[in-house]
Each structure stands twice: as structure tokens, then as C-alpha cells.
Amino acid sequence: MIIDNMSPVRSAPSRYDPLGTPGEVPCESPSDQDHDKVIEATHVSKWYGSFRALTDINLTVRKGERIVICGPSGSGKSTLIRCFNRLEAHQEGEITVNGIRLHSKMRNVAEVRKNVGMVFQHFNLFPHMTVLMNCMAAPMWIKGMPKAQAGKVALKFLERVRIPEQANKFPGQLSGGQQQRVAIARSLCMEPAVMLFDEPTSSLDPEMVAEVLETMTSLARDGMTMVCVTHEMGFARAVADRVIFMDAGQIVEQGKPHHFFTKPQHERTKLFLSQILKH
């Protein structure tokens, strides 16, 4: 179960933009050092043909921060985090991930993905590989890790997500919650600088949601840098340092969970919360 009064390991100071200007409301102090920035997006925009999916996004994610991004369907949440690991290319602005600068062209893909873990809605495990091999594949293929070492790393992180006994099974033999935990372990095997979660519980049956959220909460307690797109507001209250609300491809509002949920500033945020918190 997620406990709503859990104290976050680290919090980032924040303030609201009373004018509702799109983009990030600055949440860092002048004393913060550049080397603490794991992700920095500056004036990022993206189009699909004539449709503008992202508009002038400015966002900084610092080491150890846990960011939850929420918003209605089609608001640009998933598109934004997919730009962070080069599953999508932006057309304007700059993105820097763990010191690697990403331009509008799809460059530095392999280097970026060494540093960014990604967990999707639908697991994306290799069905013909065992759980263990799913976790060993990336360290071997991308990092060139010897097979024996990759096996030890894989077992370490399967234990971390509490399913080492499933190592020799195939994904189809597992429940949805177990498959999602394997997907988390697979990303952790690359020892990424940041973990991205794209609505990781949205395809799970309700009884399986808690086990995945517990795993994510445990990672947050350990100080993992995380950016999570989710509608699980209990998780956001318990774990996030900042909650960001997006609509129509823009960052409308952000703040610490207590202020975000109790004193939202924008009418669009208030409407969204009134609808989602009913459920």
C-alpha cells in the first residue's frame, strides 16, 4: 500500500507563475550546481506534422529528484519523456541528459540510453527470452559486459524488485505486475542516471497496481532520480518532490505535492484534480 504521508528524501523549492506562462516555473535555488542537473530541457517544442505536441517546455530534473507528470490524455506527457531517451526527436530547443546534449536530429541515441532507464505501459519484454536473459541483454549488448557478470547483475536487480524466483521463467508465464517488475529490473541493470516511467500501471489489473507502485516507492526511498507520467495521485503525494501538470503540450503548473493538491493556482489544474480525485 502507498502511504500518503511518506516524507520525501529530497524536496526542491518551488513557486508558481501567477500569470500562467507556459513552461517551467523555476524550482531551483541559485546555489544549485550544474553538475546536479540530470535532465535539462530548454525551450523544447515538437510537432507531428502540423500538430504541435510540445510548446516551449523548460524543465530541469536534478539528481535525486522524483518528478510526477500528470495531465489529460493528449497533453504531451509521454511525448516529453520519450524525447528524453530519444524515442522521439524534438524540433526546437535543447535537451541535455546526464551531460549529453541532444539536438533536433536523432544523434547520441546509444550513449543517452546507457544513462536513461525507461519503463513502458506494456512491459516490452522479449517473449522468447527468459526473465534472466531479458535483464542480461542490454548490459551484454550495449555495455559489452561478460555473460557471467551480466547474470550476476541481473539477479541482483531481480532480487531488488523481489522476484528472483522468476528468473528462469518466460514473460508469458508471469502476471502483469510481475512482468512490469521485470521491466523495472531490466532498466536498473543498466544502472541509469535517471528512470523514466510512462504510465507504468495503466495496463495492469487493479490488484497488481500496488505491487508495482511499492517497487517504485522503494526506488524513490533509495534516492533514484525518477520522472514518472502517471495518474496515481496517491503515489504522487507520497513520493514526488514536484508534481507537474501539463495540458495542450505545455507545463501549466507545478509545485510540491502538498501545495499542488491543496492550493492549485490555475483553473485548468483545479478542474483536472476535481475530476481525477473523484475516482
C-alpha positions in Angstrom: 0.0 0.0 0.0 1.2 3.5 -0.7 1.3 5.7 2.4 0.3 9.3 1.7 2.2 10.9 4.5 5.6 9.4 3.5 8.3 12.1 3.8 10.3 12.5 0.5 14.0 12.1 0.6 14.6 15.3 -1.1 12.4 18.3 -2.0 13.0 21.0 -4.5 11.8 24.6 -3.6 9.1 25.9 -5.9 6.9 28.9 -6.7 4.0 29.4 -9.0 3.8 31.6 -12.1 0.7 33.8 -11.3 0.4 34.7 -15.0 0.2 31.1 -16.1 3.1 31.5 -18.6 3.7 28.2 -20.4 6.9 26.4 -19.5 8.7 25.7 -16.2 8.2 27.7 -13.1 11.8 27.9 -11.7 12.1 25.5 -8.8 15.9 25.6 -8.1 17.9 27.9 -5.9 20.8 29.9 -7.4 23.3 27.9 -5.3 22.5 24.6 -7.1 25.4 23.4 -9.2 25.1 22.5 -12.9 26.5 19.0 -12.3 23.4 18.2 -10.3 21.3 18.5 -13.4 20.4 15.1 -14.8 17.9 16.4 -17.4 17.6 20.0 -18.7 15.1 20.9 -21.3 15.2 24.4 -22.7 12.5 25.9 -24.9 11.7 22.5 -26.3 8.9 22.2 -28.9 7.8 19.3 -31.1 5.4 18.8 -34.0 3.7 15.9 -35.6 3.1 17.4 -39.0 1.0 20.5 -38.4 0.1 19.4 -34.8 2.2 21.0 -32.1 2.7 18.4 -29.4 5.0 20.3 -27.1 5.3 24.1 -26.8 8.3 25.9 -25.2 9.0 23.3 -22.5 11.5 24.4 -19.8 12.3 21.7 -17.2 15.2 20.8 -15.0 15.5 17.5 -13.2 18.2 17.3 -10.6 20.0 14.3 -9.1 17.8 12.5 -6.6 14.6 14.3 -7.6 11.3 12.5 -8.1 9.1 14.2 -10.6 5.5 13.2 -11.3 3.9 14.5 -14.5 0.1 14.4 -14.8 -2.5 15.8 -17.2 -5.3 14.8 -19.5 -4.8 12.4 -22.4 -3.0 14.1 -25.3 -1.4 16.7 -23.1 2.2 15.8 -24.2 3.3 14.0 -21.1 4.5 10.8 -22.7 5.9 12.7 -25.7 8.0 14.8 -23.4 9.7 11.9 -21.6 10.1 10.0 -24.8 12.2 12.9 -26.0 14.4 12.4 -23.0 15.6 9.0 -24.2 15.4 9.7 -28.0 12.3 7.7 -28.7 11.1 11.0 -30.2 13.0 13.9 -31.7 12.2 17.5 -30.8 12.3 20.2 -33.5 13.2 23.2 -31.4 15.2 23.9 -28.2 17.8 21.8 -26.5 17.7 18.8 -24.2 20.7 17.7 -22.1 20.7 14.3 -20.4 23.4 13.5 -17.9 25.7 15.9 -19.7 24.9 14.7 -23.2 23.5 17.4 -25.4 20.6 16.3 -27.7 19.8 18.5 -30.7 16.8 18.3 -33.0 18.5 15.5 -35.0 18.4 11.9 -33.7 22.0 11.7 -32.5 23.8 10.2 -29.4 21.0 7.6 -29.1 23.1 4.7 -27.8 25.0 7.0 -25.4 21.8 8.5 -24.0 20.2 5.1 -23.5 23.1 4.0 -21.4 22.1 6.6 -18.9 18.3 6.5 -19.1 16.1 3.7 -18.0 12.6 3.5 -19.5 9.6 1.6 -18.2 6.6 1.5 -20.6 2.9 0.8 -20.2 3.1 -2.6 -21.9 6.3 -4.1 -20.5 8.0 -4.6 -23.9 9.8 -7.7 -22.7 11.3 -10.2 -25.2 8.7 -13.1 -25.1 11.2 -15.7 -26.4 13.8 -14.9 -23.7 13.7 -15.9 -20.0 13.3 -13.2 -17.4 17.0 -13.5 -16.6 18.0 -13.1 -20.3 15.7 -10.1 -20.7 17.7 -8.4 -17.9 21.1 -9.6 -19.1 20.6 -8.5 -22.7 21.2 -4.7 -22.5 24.4 -4.9 -20.3 25.8 -7.5 -22.7 24.8 -5.9 -26.0 25.2 -2.2 -25.1 27.9 -2.2 -22.4 29.8 -5.3 -23.6 29.5 -6.9 -20.2 30.7 -10.5 -19.9 27.8 -13.0 -19.7 28.7 -14.2 -16.2 28.9 -10.7 -14.8 25.6 -9.7 -16.6 24.0 -12.7 -14.9 25.1 -11.6 -11.5 23.9 -8.0 -12.2 20.5 -9.3 -13.5 19.9 -11.5 -10.4 20.9 -8.6 -8.2 18.2 -6.4 -9.6 15.6 -9.2 -9.8 16.2 -9.5 -6.1 15.8 -5.7 -5.8 12.3 -5.9 -7.2 11.6 -9.1 -5.2 11.1 -11.7 -8.0 14.4 -13.6 -8.2 12.5 -16.9 -8.2 11.0 -16.0 -11.6 14.4 -15.8 -13.3 14.1 -18.9 -15.4 10.5 -18.3 -16.5 9.3 -16.7 -19.7 7.3 -13.4 -19.6 4.1 -15.1 -20.7 4.3 -17.2 -17.5 4.1 -14.2 -15.3 1.3 -11.9 -14.1 1.2 -8.3 -15.4 2.5 -6.9 -12.2 5.4 -9.4 -12.2 6.2 -8.5 -15.9 6.3 -4.8 -15.0 8.7 -5.5 -12.2 10.9 -7.4 -14.6 10.8 -4.4 -16.9 11.9 -2.2 -14.0 14.7 -4.7 -13.1 15.8 -4.7 -16.8 16.2 -0.9 -16.8 18.0 -1.0 -13.5 20.6 -3.4 -14.9 22.0 -0.6 -16.9 22.5 1.4 -13.7 20.9 4.5 -15.3 21.3 8.1 -14.0 17.5 8.5 -14.3 14.5 6.3 -14.6 11.6 7.3 -16.8 8.1 5.7 -16.2 5.4 6.1 -18.8 2.1 5.3 -17.1 3.6 2.0 -15.7 0.4 0.9 -14.0 -2.2 1.9 -16.6 -2.4 -1.6 -18.3 -2.5 -3.5 -15.0 -5.4 -5.0 -13.2 -6.2 -3.0 -10.0 -4.9 -5.7 -7.7 -1.5 -5.7 -9.5 -1.0 -1.9 -9.3 0.0 -1.8 -5.7 3.0 -4.2 -6.1 4.4 -2.1 -8.9 3.9 1.2 -7.0 5.6 -0.4 -4.0 8.6 -1.2 -6.1 8.7 2.3 -7.5 8.3 3.8 -4.0 11.2 1.6 -2.8 13.4 3.0 -5.6 12.4 6.5 -4.6 13.4 5.9 -1.0 16.8 4.8 -2.2 17.3 8.2 -3.9 16.7 7.1 -7.6 16.2 10.1 -9.9 12.8 9.5 -11.4 10.4 11.1 -13.9 7.0 9.4 -13.8 4.0 10.0 -16.0 1.1 8.7 -14.0 -2.5 9.3 -12.8 -1.7 7.5 -9.5 -2.1 10.6 -7.3 -1.5 8.6 -4.0 1.9 7.8 -5.4 2.5 11.4 -6.3 1.5 12.6 -2.8 3.8 10.1 -1.2 6.9 10.1 -3.4 7.2 13.2 -5.6 9.3 16.2 -4.9 7.4 18.0 -7.6 4.1 17.4 -9.4 3.8 18.9 -12.8 0.5 19.4 -14.6 0.6 19.5 -18.4 -2.2 20.5 -20.8 -2.1 21.1 -24.6 1.6 20.4 -24.8 2.5 23.0 -22.1 3.6 22.9 -18.5 0.7 24.7 -16.9 1.6 24.4 -13.2 4.0 22.7 -10.9 4.8 22.6 -7.2 5.4 20.4 -4.2 2.7 17.8 -3.7 1.1 19.5 -0.6 0.6 22.8 -2.4 -0.2 21.3 -5.7 -3.1 19.2 -4.3 -4.4 21.6 -1.7 -3.8 25.0 -3.4 -3.7 24.7 -7.2 -3.4 28.1 -8.8 -4.8 27.5 -12.3 -8.4 26.8 -13.2 -7.3 24.1 -15.6 -5.4 22.3 -12.8 -8.3 22.7 -10.4 -10.7 21.1 -13.0 -8.3 18.2 -13.7 -7.8 17.5 -10.0 -11.6 17.7 -9.2 -12.2 15.1 -11.9 -9.3 12.7 -11.1 -9.6 12.8 -7.4 -13.2 11.7 -7.5 -12.1 8.2 -8.5 
